[in-house]
Amino acid sequence: MDKKFIRIILYLAIFSFVLTMNSCVSRKEIVYFQDAGRDTTINSDQMYNIILRPGDMVTIVVSALDIEATQPFNMPVVGFNASDGRVSGAQRLQDYLIDPDGNIEFPILGTLKLGGLNRGEATKLLVDKLKTYIKDPIVNIRLTNFKITVLGEVKKPGAYTINNERVTLPEALGLAGDLTISGKRDNVLVIREINGVKTKTRIDLTKDDVFYSPVYYLAQNDVIYVEPKKSKIQDSTFGKSTSVVFSIASILLSLALFIYRVTE
């Protein structure tokens, strides 16, 4: 057997083996919150602050001891069956869409600007205006179209509706089935729109700095993108998985060594 040919096989085997080693994943790349052993206290209430924005749908419930006085402010919507055109008996409260100017049209009170306010500020605005008509009014505001979108290297990418309006970045990734082994945990992108301007924040999930990030608590319509690792991109380019490369490398290396020993 020509030794030049053997050297070529050896070079190919070594190259495949190095490629496989480069695609291996270390513990440092996989484990979340690696420096979370230190004792820390985080005030979640200070970090969680949902701001109402144009395009949000809100349900507003007005309560008081005088139930009759609250009825004009709690507009019911009668159910409608689109298939036969008949009105059903089911009723629900009116949803209010915050328009591009941040306003809603509320019964009797007229135009109210809720855009740019947090829940507490919006509640106070309504309570102050309702005091003219109701004694000791109680207002409950609920955001009904809170959703987030998770894309990239997660097991179940998609859009998720959050019923309780309060979700953290790790919880959102959990809803999406967690990152795949090929997802970059140290460079997760969160895209958020604030006052019509999109902001982009990079998060390293392998460190506990994520707990202090302004995007730890997600806002409505946030988009999370998990970038694939370089090895995943390479696998897609060559059309082979790491296991296949490793198998080829092992076979070539064994064959080359066998031929080399036989021809010595």
Buried (B, 14 or more C-beta within 10 A) or exposed (E): EEEEEBEEBBEBBBEBBEBBEEBEEEEEBBEBBBEEEEEEEEEEEEBBEBBBBBBBBBBBEBBBEEEEBBEEBBEEEEEEEEEEEEEEEEEEBBBBEBBEEBBBEBBEBEEBBBBBBEBEEBBEBBBEBBEEBBEEBBBEBBBBBBEBBBBBBBEEBEEBEBEEBEBBBBBBBEBBEBBBEBBBBBBBBBBBBEEEEEEEBEBBBBBBBBBEBEBBBBBBBBBBBBBBBEBBEBBEEEEBEBEEBBBBBBEBBEBBBEBBEEEE
